[in-house]
């Protein structure tokens, strides 16, 4: 979203790679360093989880139905000791990033 909002006035932020765009937005002063850091870490977390799940499941991933070994792998790539801690990390991360989005972009008016 920031690339779209800032691309016209700061074309140096344009990048087809998410991580690259985050770094360029921070370097151009369009994104606070702490926000860039939080978004970069979240991007890395989601990339690791996505890669494991793409290789491991054909449909939706449900930890309560998944084999224990897969849940251990998911927890491990999330840097957590078990799947419950990984789920808590994801819930916290989603909440923090949603709040960060609101701080950066502001609430979206989807009705009008």
RAPEBEL-V663268 format. One record per residue. N is the residue number from 1. RES is the residue in one letter. PHI is phi in degrees with one decimal (999 if undefined). PSI is psi in whole degrees, 0 to 359 (999 if undefined). D_LAST is the distance of its C-alpha to the last C-alpha in Angstrom with 2 decimals. Layout:
N	RES	PHI	PSI	D_LAST
N	RES	PHI	PSI	D_LAST
//
This chain:
1	X	999	319	19.16
2	X	-64.1	324	21.43
3	X	-62.6	319	23.31
4	X	-64.7	316	20.28
5	X	-68.6	329	19.35
6	X	-111.3	352	23.04
7	X	-60.3	324	24.67
8	X	-69.8	319	24.62
9	X	-89.0	343	26.26
10	X	-139.7	74	28.40
11	X	-60.9	344	29.34
12	X	-67.0	347	31.95
13	X	-84.7	349	29.38
14	X	-68.9	131	28.78
15	X	-160.7	141	30.49
16	X	-81.1	350	30.24
17	X	-101.6	129	31.55
18	X	-58.3	311	29.35
19	X	-61.9	318	32.21
20	X	-62.7	319	33.08
21	X	-63.9	319	29.58
22	X	-61.0	315	29.56
23	X	-62.7	318	32.97
24	X	-68.6	322	32.03
25	X	-62.4	317	28.90
26	X	-66.1	316	31.16
27	X	-63.2	327	33.92
28	X	-84.1	357	31.69
29	X	81.1	13	30.48
30	X	-87.4	347	26.84
31	X	-142.8	127	27.23
32	X	-60.7	147	29.48
33	X	-59.5	320	32.61
34	X	-67.5	325	32.09
35	X	-67.5	317	28.60
36	X	-61.1	318	30.15
37	X	-63.0	314	32.96
38	X	-62.9	317	30.82
39	X	-67.4	321	28.72
40	X	-64.7	315	31.99
41	X	-64.5	321	33.72
42	X	-65.8	319	30.88
43	X	-58.6	314	30.90
44	X	-62.4	316	34.67
45	X	-59.0	310	34.52
46	X	-66.4	326	32.10
47	X	-63.7	314	34.18
48	X	-61.5	313	37.35
49	X	-64.6	318	35.96
50	X	-60.5	316	34.47
51	X	-64.0	317	37.82
52	X	-63.2	314	39.83
53	X	-69.7	325	37.67
54	X	-61.4	323	37.63
55	X	-82.2	344	41.40
56	X	-112.2	334	41.88
57	X	-131.3	149	39.68
58	X	-92.0	331	38.72
59	X	-121.3	216	35.78
60	X	-71.4	145	33.75
61	X	-95.0	122	35.54
62	X	-125.0	109	36.27
63	X	-55.3	330	38.61
64	X	-71.5	339	40.09
65	X	-106.1	353	41.29
66	X	-80.6	153	42.12
67	X	-61.4	148	45.70
68	X	-57.2	323	46.77
69	X	-63.0	319	47.65
70	X	-66.3	318	44.17
71	X	-62.0	323	42.70
72	X	-64.8	320	45.25
73	X	-65.3	314	44.21
74	X	-59.8	314	40.49
75	X	-61.1	318	41.37
76	X	-64.0	315	43.65
77	X	-69.6	339	41.20
78	X	-84.0	353	38.76
79	X	77.2	25	41.66
80	X	-116.7	156	41.95
81	X	-74.6	336	45.09
82	X	-155.8	174	43.69
83	X	-68.6	328	40.72
84	X	-63.7	318	39.66
85	X	-67.5	323	39.48
86	X	-65.1	318	37.57
87	X	-64.2	320	34.98
88	X	-65.0	319	34.72
89	X	-60.5	315	34.37
90	X	-64.0	318	31.50
91	X	-62.7	316	29.66
92	X	-64.4	316	30.27
93	X	-62.1	315	29.29
94	X	-60.5	319	25.96
95	X	-65.2	314	25.21
96	X	-63.2	318	26.41
97	X	-72.2	324	24.51
98	X	-63.0	319	21.17
99	X	-66.1	319	21.90
100	X	-62.6	319	22.98
101	X	-57.8	313	19.80
102	X	-61.1	321	17.83
103	X	-65.7	320	20.54
104	X	-79.7	310	20.46
105	X	-96.4	328	16.88
106	X	92.0	165	15.12
107	X	-64.8	141	12.50
108	X	-90.5	135	9.74
109	X	-93.8	93	6.09
110	X	-88.5	351	5.91
111	X	-86.9	313	3.78
112	X	-93.8	999	0.00
//
